[in-house]
Amino acid sequence: MKNYIYKITIIATMVMMLGSCSDFLDVEPKDKILGENVYNSELSINNVVNGIYLNLADKNLYGQQLSMDAVEILGQQYNTANPHVKEKIGSYSYGENNVKSVFSAIWEKSYMTILTVNKFIVDIDENPNVISTEKSDILKGEAYAIRATLHFDLLRLYGPIYAVNPLDKSIPYYTEPQVKASPILPGTQVIDKVLADLDMSLELLANDPVLTLGPNGASPFQGDTFYANRGQRLNYFAVKALKARVLLYAGYKEEAFAVANEVINAGTAFFPWTTLSEATDVSSPDRIFSKEIYFFFFFSQLYATQARLFDYSLISVAIYAPIAERSNTLFESDNDYRNLPTWKIPPANHAFKTFFKYADVNDKLKRFRFLQPIVKKAEMYLIAAECAPDNTTAFTYLNTLRNNRGLIDLDETADRDNEIWNEYKREFYGEGQLFFFYKRLNWTDIPDGNSDWWIPMSPSTYVVPLPDLEKIYNN
């Protein structure tokens, strides 16, 4: 384990050193991480922050594996039947070397980023006179939220089925920029630390400009655009929404309901529902419903990734797509805003629908281009619906979401849990949330991505094994 952490430290140091190269200045936004002596100017501090967000957009994190790739395959979103190139992940063959490499890379990139975040928190505190307290609080608030988010998703992936075995050992939680290995903690302790980091983040972000200027607002600091467009950073609304997500996962339904409501109510003015014309614009549809997203990041490889995974020109053994039976029954109506703009029968190659959510649009001036969604308004409505104290309240939230997706109201006699599941399938396709939905609720069977059958689930399929070096350390 010590060698493993040392390896991460060496990689992080190399990235910091590379950050001084002029090539990194050409990336937009300026994504780089610098070395230990960078905290002598505001520009260099900003570059460190951009570098951390670049890490989040890495293919081994939310740029691919934790959004549209590995976790979606685990959730049986795609047909990966043999001889598909991802068949081993789809069959939960965690012992296969190529599968191990995918999940080891997620683990390594996550902890490398956490190490960088921890170093940032320490170093910015040790250099208090470089930027104002107001700016420092915002940046540290973002850093604590990033640390919490990464640890939480590591817990969701590698940790136990929390609803059944919350005390089982899960993952280490790093709060210091150290080489020394940290112990593997029970799931409950990880949740406590995640919530503590989120609360610290919210305290630091109490004066976040997003609260008065909105996610696309100008910077409150004259002449400094770095604090504009807070929707592209971990802002107050996003952190509050993430807290609701964590509370629900931990089984604190009353608290999750209250926090989700806070986010919904406080953000009403700044996060309007996407309209039919915006979602289905023939030339440039807003398929991600960008106005509703509390946090998204700029992902320069978004359209290249879309083409590499979902383009209809790909052969059947490589394309990420559901079987026809699944895509044909995913939506209850053609009127659903999430249907036709995002799912289309291709002009050639395949008889099943293919996925277009992350395809580019004709209007190159659209604000939502290259934006990858992380946490959004619809999830708060689904959390509120699931945690509501009664059916009337639950269906008020559920029907509000449905109405703003072009669907009619459901009667209160409908199966609340089943309808919430239907909305998770439609709303978060390609966003990496369905597998965690199943795991949180400990579904013993889930729909098979390769057929119209259901497949049994258990700890052996829900819990991704720790990388080999971590297991050696724990034995």
C-alpha positions as CSV (number, residue, x, y, z in Angstrom):
1,M,0.0,0.0,0.0
2,K,2.8,2.4,0.9
3,N,4.4,1.8,-2.5
4,Y,1.0,2.4,-4.1
5,I,0.5,5.8,-2.4
6,Y,4.1,6.6,-3.2
7,K,3.4,5.9,-6.9
8,I,0.4,8.3,-6.7
9,T,2.6,11.0,-5.1
10,I,5.2,10.6,-7.8
11,I,2.6,11.0,-10.5
12,A,1.1,14.0,-8.8
13,T,4.5,15.6,-8.5
14,M,5.2,15.0,-12.2
15,V,1.8,16.6,-13.1
16,M,2.7,19.6,-11.0
17,M,6.0,19.9,-12.7
18,L,4.5,19.6,-16.2
19,G,2.1,22.4,-15.2
20,S,4.9,24.9,-15.7
21,C,5.2,24.0,-19.4
22,S,3.8,26.6,-21.8
23,D,1.7,23.9,-23.7
24,F,-0.7,23.8,-20.8
25,L,-1.5,27.5,-21.3
26,D,-3.2,26.6,-24.5
27,V,-5.9,24.5,-22.9
28,E,-9.2,26.3,-22.4
29,P,-9.9,26.7,-19.6
30,K,-6.3,26.8,-18.5
31,D,-6.1,23.4,-16.9
32,K,-2.9,22.7,-15.0
33,I,-1.3,22.0,-11.7
34,L,1.9,23.6,-10.6
35,G,4.6,22.8,-8.1
36,E,5.2,23.7,-4.4
37,N,6.3,27.3,-5.1
38,V,3.2,28.4,-7.0
39,Y,1.3,30.1,-4.2
40,N,3.2,33.3,-4.7
41,S,0.6,34.8,-7.1
42,E,-3.1,34.7,-7.7
43,L,-2.7,33.5,-11.3
44,S,-0.7,30.5,-10.2
45,I,-3.3,29.6,-7.5
46,N,-6.0,29.8,-10.2
47,N,-4.0,27.5,-12.4
48,V,-3.9,24.9,-9.6
49,V,-7.7,25.1,-9.2
50,N,-8.1,24.6,-13.0
51,G,-5.8,21.6,-12.8
52,I,-7.9,20.0,-10.2
53,Y,-11.0,20.4,-12.4
54,L,-9.0,19.0,-15.3
55,N,-8.5,15.9,-13.2
56,L,-12.2,15.6,-12.6
57,A,-12.7,15.6,-16.4
58,D,-10.1,12.9,-16.9
59,K,-11.4,9.8,-18.7
60,N,-10.8,7.7,-15.6
61,L,-13.1,9.9,-13.6
62,Y,-16.2,11.9,-14.7
63,G,-15.0,12.5,-18.2
64,Q,-15.8,8.8,-19.0
65,Q,-15.6,6.0,-16.6
66,L,-17.7,7.5,-13.8
67,S,-20.3,9.0,-16.1
68,M,-20.9,7.2,-19.4
69,D,-18.7,4.2,-19.4
70,A,-17.8,1.7,-16.6
71,V,-20.5,2.5,-14.1
72,E,-23.1,2.6,-16.8
73,I,-22.0,-0.9,-18.0
74,L,-22.3,-2.1,-14.4
75,G,-25.8,-0.7,-14.4
76,Q,-26.6,-2.8,-17.5
77,Q,-27.4,0.2,-19.6
78,Y,-25.8,-1.2,-22.7
79,N,-25.8,-4.5,-24.6
80,T,-22.3,-5.9,-23.9
81,A,-23.0,-9.5,-24.8
82,N,-20.0,-11.5,-26.0
83,P,-18.1,-10.6,-28.3
84,H,-18.6,-7.0,-27.2
85,V,-15.3,-5.4,-26.1
86,K,-16.7,-4.6,-22.7
87,E,-18.3,-8.0,-22.1
88,K,-16.2,-8.7,-19.0
89,I,-17.2,-5.6,-17.2
90,G,-20.9,-6.2,-18.1
91,S,-20.6,-9.7,-16.6
92,Y,-18.9,-8.4,-13.4
93,S,-15.8,-10.4,-14.1
94,Y,-13.7,-8.4,-11.7
95,G,-10.9,-10.9,-11.7
96,E,-10.1,-10.3,-15.4
97,N,-6.9,-8.3,-15.9
98,N,-8.5,-5.8,-18.4
99,V,-11.4,-5.2,-15.9
100,K,-8.9,-4.8,-13.0
101,S,-7.0,-2.2,-15.0
102,V,-10.2,-0.1,-15.5
103,F,-11.1,0.0,-11.9
104,S,-7.5,0.4,-10.7
105,A,-7.2,3.4,-12.9
106,I,-10.4,4.9,-11.4
107,W,-9.0,4.3,-7.9
108,E,-5.6,5.7,-8.7
109,K,-6.8,8.8,-10.5
110,S,-9.3,9.5,-7.7
111,Y,-6.7,9.3,-4.9
112,M,-4.2,11.3,-7.0
113,T,-6.7,14.1,-7.3
114,I,-7.6,13.9,-3.6
115,L,-3.8,14.2,-2.8
116,T,-3.7,17.3,-5.0
117,V,-6.7,18.7,-3.3
118,N,-5.3,18.1,0.2
119,K,-2.1,19.8,-0.8
120,F,-4.0,22.7,-2.1
121,I,-6.0,23.2,1.1
122,V,-2.8,23.1,3.2
123,D,-0.8,25.4,0.9
124,I,-3.4,28.0,0.4
125,D,-3.8,28.2,4.2
126,E,0.0,28.6,4.5
127,N,0.0,31.5,2.0
128,P,-2.8,33.7,3.4
129,N,-1.7,37.0,1.9
130,V,-1.7,36.1,-1.8
131,I,-5.5,36.4,-2.3
132,S,-8.3,37.8,-0.2
133,T,-10.2,35.9,2.4
134,E,-13.3,36.1,0.3
135,K,-11.7,34.4,-2.6
136,S,-9.8,31.9,-0.4
137,D,-13.0,30.8,1.2
138,I,-14.6,30.1,-2.2
139,L,-11.6,28.1,-3.4
140,K,-11.3,26.1,-0.2
141,G,-15.0,25.5,-0.2
142,E,-14.7,24.0,-3.7
143,A,-11.7,21.9,-2.6
144,Y,-13.6,20.3,0.4
145,A,-16.5,19.5,-1.9
146,I,-14.3,17.8,-4.5
147,R,-12.6,15.8,-1.8
148,A,-16.0,14.7,-0.4
149,T,-17.4,13.9,-3.9
150,L,-14.5,11.7,-4.9
151,H,-14.5,9.8,-1.6
152,F,-18.2,9.3,-1.8
153,D,-18.1,7.9,-5.3
154,L,-15.3,5.6,-4.3
155,L,-17.4,4.4,-1.4
156,R,-20.4,3.8,-3.8
157,L,-18.2,1.8,-6.1
158,Y,-15.8,-0.1,-3.9
159,G,-17.7,0.0,-0.6
160,P,-20.3,-2.5,0.8
161,I,-24.0,-2.5,0.1
162,Y,-24.5,0.3,2.6
163,A,-28.2,-0.4,3.4
164,V,-27.2,-3.9,4.5
165,N,-23.6,-3.8,5.8
166,P,-22.8,-0.2,6.6
167,L,-20.1,-1.2,9.1
168,D,-18.1,-3.3,6.7
169,K,-14.7,-1.9,5.7
170,S,-14.8,0.2,2.6
171,I,-12.1,2.7,1.5
172,P,-9.5,5.0,3.1
173,Y,-10.3,8.6,3.6
174,Y,-7.4,11.1,3.1
175,T,-7.5,14.5,4.6
176,E,-3.8,15.3,4.5
177,P,-1.2,15.4,1.6
178,Q,0.7,12.5,3.0
179,V,2.5,9.5,1.5
180,K,1.7,7.4,4.6
181,A,-1.2,5.0,3.9
182,S,-4.5,5.5,5.7
183,P,-6.5,2.6,7.1
184,I,-9.5,1.2,5.4
185,L,-12.6,2.6,7.2
186,P,-16.0,1.2,7.8
187,G,-18.6,2.7,5.5
188,T,-20.3,4.7,8.3
189,Q,-17.1,6.5,9.1
190,V,-16.6,7.4,5.4
191,I,-20.1,8.8,5.2
192,D,-19.5,10.8,8.4
193,K,-16.3,12.3,6.9
194,V,-18.0,13.0,3.5
195,L,-20.8,14.9,5.3
196,A,-18.3,16.8,7.5
197,D,-16.4,17.9,4.3
198,L,-19.6,18.9,2.6
199,D,-20.6,20.9,5.7
200,M,-17.2,22.6,5.8
201,S,-17.6,23.4,2.1
202,L,-21.1,25.0,2.7
203,E,-19.7,27.1,5.5
204,L,-16.9,28.4,3.4
205,L,-19.3,29.0,0.5
206,A,-21.8,30.9,2.6
207,N,-21.1,34.0,0.5
208,D,-20.7,32.2,-2.9
209,P,-21.5,34.6,-5.7
210,V,-23.9,32.0,-7.1
211,L,-26.4,32.8,-4.4
212,T,-26.9,36.3,-5.7
213,L,-25.7,36.2,-9.3
214,G,-26.7,32.7,-10.4
215,P,-24.7,30.0,-12.2
216,N,-23.9,32.1,-15.2
217,G,-23.4,35.4,-13.4
218,A,-20.5,37.8,-13.7
219,S,-17.7,37.9,-11.1
220,P,-18.3,40.0,-8.0
221,F,-14.7,40.9,-7.9
222,Q,-14.1,43.7,-10.4
223,G,-11.8,42.8,-13.2
224,D,-11.4,39.1,-12.1
225,T,-13.4,36.8,-14.4
226,F,-12.1,33.7,-12.6
227,Y,-15.1,33.8,-10.2
228,A,-17.8,34.2,-13.0
229,N,-19.9,31.4,-14.3
230,R,-20.1,29.6,-10.9
231,G,-22.2,26.8,-12.5
232,Q,-18.9,25.3,-13.9
233,R,-17.5,25.0,-10.4
234,L,-18.5,23.3,-7.2
235,N,-20.8,26.1,-6.0
236,Y,-23.1,26.4,-3.0
237,F,-26.2,24.9,-4.8
238,A,-24.2,22.0,-6.1
239,V,-22.7,21.2,-2.8
240,K,-26.1,21.3,-1.1
241,A,-27.5,19.0,-3.7
242,L,-24.6,16.6,-3.3
243,K,-25.3,16.6,0.4
244,A,-28.9,15.5,-0.3
245,R,-27.5,12.7,-2.5
246,V,-25.2,11.5,0.3
247,L,-27.9,11.7,3.0
248,L,-30.2,9.5,0.8
249,Y,-27.5,7.0,0.2
250,A,-26.8,6.7,3.9
251,G,-30.5,6.2,4.6
252,Y,-31.2,9.6,6.3
253,K,-34.4,10.1,4.3
254,E,-36.0,12.8,6.5
255,E,-32.8,14.9,6.3
256,A,-32.4,14.2,2.6
257,F,-35.9,15.4,2.0
258,A,-35.3,18.6,3.8
259,V,-32.0,19.4,2.0
260,A,-33.4,18.5,-1.4
261,N,-36.3,21.0,-0.7
262,E,-33.8,23.6,0.4
263,V,-32.0,23.3,-2.9
264,I,-35.2,23.3,-5.0
265,N,-36.6,26.4,-3.2
266,A,-33.4,28.4,-3.0
267,G,-32.5,27.7,-6.7
268,T,-35.9,28.4,-8.2
269,A,-34.9,31.7,-9.7
270,F,-31.6,30.6,-11.1
271,F,-32.4,27.1,-12.4
272,P,-35.5,27.2,-14.5
273,W,-36.9,24.1,-16.2
274,T,-35.9,23.5,-19.8
275,T,-38.6,24.2,-22.3
276,L,-39.8,22.0,-25.1
277,S,-38.4,24.3,-27.7
278,E,-35.0,24.3,-26.1
279,A,-34.9,20.6,-25.6
280,T,-36.1,19.7,-29.1
281,D,-34.6,22.4,-31.2
282,V,-34.0,20.8,-34.6
283,S,-30.6,22.5,-35.1
284,S,-29.2,22.7,-31.6
285,P,-31.2,20.9,-29.0
286,D,-30.2,21.3,-25.3
287,R,-30.1,17.6,-24.6
288,I,-28.4,17.9,-21.2
289,F,-31.0,20.5,-19.9
290,S,-28.2,22.8,-19.1
291,K,-30.3,25.5,-17.3
292,E,-31.2,22.9,-14.7
293,I,-27.7,21.7,-13.8
294,Y,-26.2,22.8,-10.5
295,F,-22.7,21.7,-11.5
296,F,-21.2,20.8,-14.8
297,F,-17.6,21.1,-16.0
298,F,-16.0,22.1,-19.2
299,F,-15.0,18.9,-21.0
300,S,-13.0,19.5,-24.1
301,Q,-13.2,15.9,-25.2
302,L,-16.9,15.5,-24.8
303,Y,-17.8,15.2,-28.5
304,A,-14.8,13.0,-29.2
305,T,-15.9,10.7,-26.4
306,Q,-19.5,10.7,-27.7
307,A,-18.1,9.6,-31.1
308,R,-15.8,7.0,-29.7
309,L,-18.5,5.3,-27.6
310,F,-21.9,6.0,-29.1
311,D,-21.6,6.9,-32.8
312,Y,-23.8,4.9,-35.1
313,S,-20.9,4.2,-37.4
314,L,-19.3,2.0,-34.8
315,I,-19.6,-1.8,-35.2
316,S,-21.9,-3.7,-32.9
317,V,-19.1,-5.2,-30.8
318,A,-17.8,-1.7,-29.9
319,I,-20.8,0.6,-29.8
320,Y,-22.4,1.5,-26.4
321,A,-26.2,1.0,-27.0
322,P,-29.1,-0.8,-25.4
323,I,-30.9,-3.7,-27.1
324,A,-33.8,-2.6,-29.2
325,E,-36.4,-4.0,-26.7
326,R,-34.9,-1.8,-24.0
327,S,-34.7,1.5,-25.9
328,N,-38.1,1.0,-27.4
329,T,-39.7,0.7,-24.0
330,L,-37.6,3.3,-22.1
331,F,-40.0,6.2,-22.7
332,E,-43.7,6.0,-22.3
333,S,-44.4,8.7,-24.9
334,D,-42.8,10.3,-27.9
335,N,-43.6,13.6,-26.2
336,D,-40.9,13.0,-23.6
337,Y,-38.2,15.7,-24.1
338,R,-35.6,13.2,-23.4
339,N,-36.6,10.8,-26.1
340,L,-36.3,12.0,-29.7
341,P,-33.5,14.6,-29.4
342,T,-31.4,12.0,-27.6
343,W,-32.4,8.7,-29.1
344,K,-32.5,8.1,-32.8
345,I,-32.6,5.2,-35.3
346,P,-29.4,5.7,-37.2
347,P,-29.4,6.0,-41.0
348,A,-27.2,3.0,-41.3
349,N,-25.4,0.1,-39.5
350,H,-27.8,-0.7,-36.7
351,A,-31.5,-1.5,-36.3
352,F,-31.6,-0.2,-32.7
353,K,-31.6,3.4,-31.4
354,T,-28.4,5.1,-30.7
355,F,-27.5,7.7,-28.0
356,F,-27.0,11.3,-29.0
357,K,-27.0,13.1,-25.6
358,Y,-23.4,14.3,-25.9
359,A,-23.4,15.0,-29.6
360,D,-22.4,18.4,-30.8
361,V,-24.9,21.0,-32.1
362,N,-24.9,23.3,-35.1
363,D,-24.8,26.5,-33.2
364,K,-21.3,26.8,-32.0
365,L,-22.2,29.7,-29.7
366,K,-24.5,27.8,-27.4
367,R,-23.5,28.1,-23.8
368,F,-24.0,24.4,-23.1
369,R,-21.4,23.2,-25.6
370,F,-18.7,20.9,-24.0
371,L,-20.5,20.8,-20.7
372,Q,-20.6,17.5,-18.7
373,P,-23.5,17.4,-16.2
374,I,-22.6,16.1,-12.6
375,V,-25.6,17.1,-10.4
376,K,-28.9,18.6,-11.4
377,K,-32.3,19.7,-10.5
378,A,-34.2,16.5,-11.5
379,E,-32.3,14.5,-8.9
380,M,-33.6,16.8,-6.1
381,Y,-37.1,16.2,-7.3
382,L,-36.6,12.4,-7.3
383,I,-35.0,12.5,-3.9
384,A,-37.9,14.5,-2.5
385,A,-40.4,12.1,-4.1
386,E,-38.6,9.1,-2.7
387,C,-38.3,10.6,0.8
388,A,-41.6,12.3,1.0
389,P,-43.7,11.4,4.1
390,D,-46.8,10.6,2.1
391,N,-47.9,9.7,-1.4
392,T,-49.6,13.1,-2.1
393,T,-46.4,15.0,-1.5
394,A,-44.3,12.4,-3.3
395,F,-46.4,12.5,-6.5
396,T,-46.4,16.3,-6.4
397,Y,-42.7,16.2,-6.9
398,L,-42.7,13.4,-9.3
399,N,-45.4,14.9,-11.5
400,T,-43.6,18.3,-11.5
401,L,-40.6,16.6,-13.0
402,R,-42.8,14.6,-15.5
403,N,-44.7,17.7,-16.5
404,N,-41.4,19.4,-17.3
405,R,-40.4,16.5,-19.5
406,G,-43.6,16.5,-21.5
407,L,-45.4,13.8,-19.6
408,I,-48.9,13.7,-18.0
409,D,-49.5,13.4,-14.3
410,L,-49.5,10.0,-12.6
411,D,-52.3,9.1,-10.2
412,E,-51.4,8.6,-6.6
413,T,-52.4,4.9,-6.9
414,A,-49.3,4.4,-9.2
415,D,-46.4,2.5,-7.8
416,R,-44.2,5.3,-6.4
417,D,-41.0,3.3,-6.3
418,N,-41.4,1.9,-9.8
419,E,-42.1,5.3,-11.2
420,I,-39.0,6.8,-9.5
421,W,-37.0,4.0,-11.1
422,N,-38.4,4.8,-14.5
423,E,-37.3,8.4,-14.1
424,Y,-33.8,7.4,-13.1
425,K,-33.5,5.3,-16.2
426,R,-34.7,8.1,-18.5
427,E,-33.1,11.1,-16.7
428,F,-29.6,9.9,-16.0
429,Y,-28.7,7.8,-19.0
430,G,-25.0,8.3,-19.7
431,E,-24.5,10.1,-16.4
432,G,-23.5,7.1,-14.2
433,Q,-26.3,7.0,-11.6
434,L,-28.4,3.9,-12.3
435,F,-25.9,1.3,-10.9
436,F,-25.6,3.3,-7.7
437,F,-29.5,3.5,-7.5
438,Y,-29.6,-0.3,-7.7
439,K,-26.8,-0.8,-5.1
440,R,-28.3,1.8,-2.7
441,L,-31.6,-0.1,-2.7
442,N,-29.9,-3.5,-2.8
443,W,-32.0,-4.8,-5.7
444,T,-31.6,-8.5,-5.8
445,D,-32.2,-8.6,-9.5
446,I,-31.8,-6.0,-12.2
447,P,-32.7,-5.9,-15.9
448,D,-30.0,-7.6,-18.0
449,G,-28.4,-5.2,-20.6
450,N,-28.1,-8.1,-23.1
451,S,-31.6,-9.5,-23.1
452,D,-35.1,-9.1,-21.8
453,W,-34.2,-11.2,-18.7
454,W,-33.2,-10.1,-15.2
455,I,-29.9,-11.0,-13.6
456,P,-29.2,-11.7,-10.0
457,M,-27.2,-9.3,-8.0
458,S,-25.3,-9.7,-4.7
459,P,-22.2,-8.3,-3.0
460,S,-20.0,-10.2,-5.5
461,T,-21.5,-8.0,-8.3
462,Y,-22.3,-4.8,-6.5
463,V,-19.0,-4.4,-4.7
464,V,-16.0,-3.7,-7.0
465,P,-12.9,-5.3,-5.3
466,L,-10.2,-3.0,-4.1
467,P,-7.1,-2.9,-6.3
468,D,-4.7,-5.7,-5.6
469,L,-2.2,-3.5,-3.7
470,E,-4.9,-2.3,-1.4
471,K,-6.0,-5.8,-0.6
472,I,-2.4,-6.8,0.1
473,Y,-2.2,-3.9,2.6
474,N,-5.4,-5.0,4.4
475,N,-4.3,-8.7,4.7
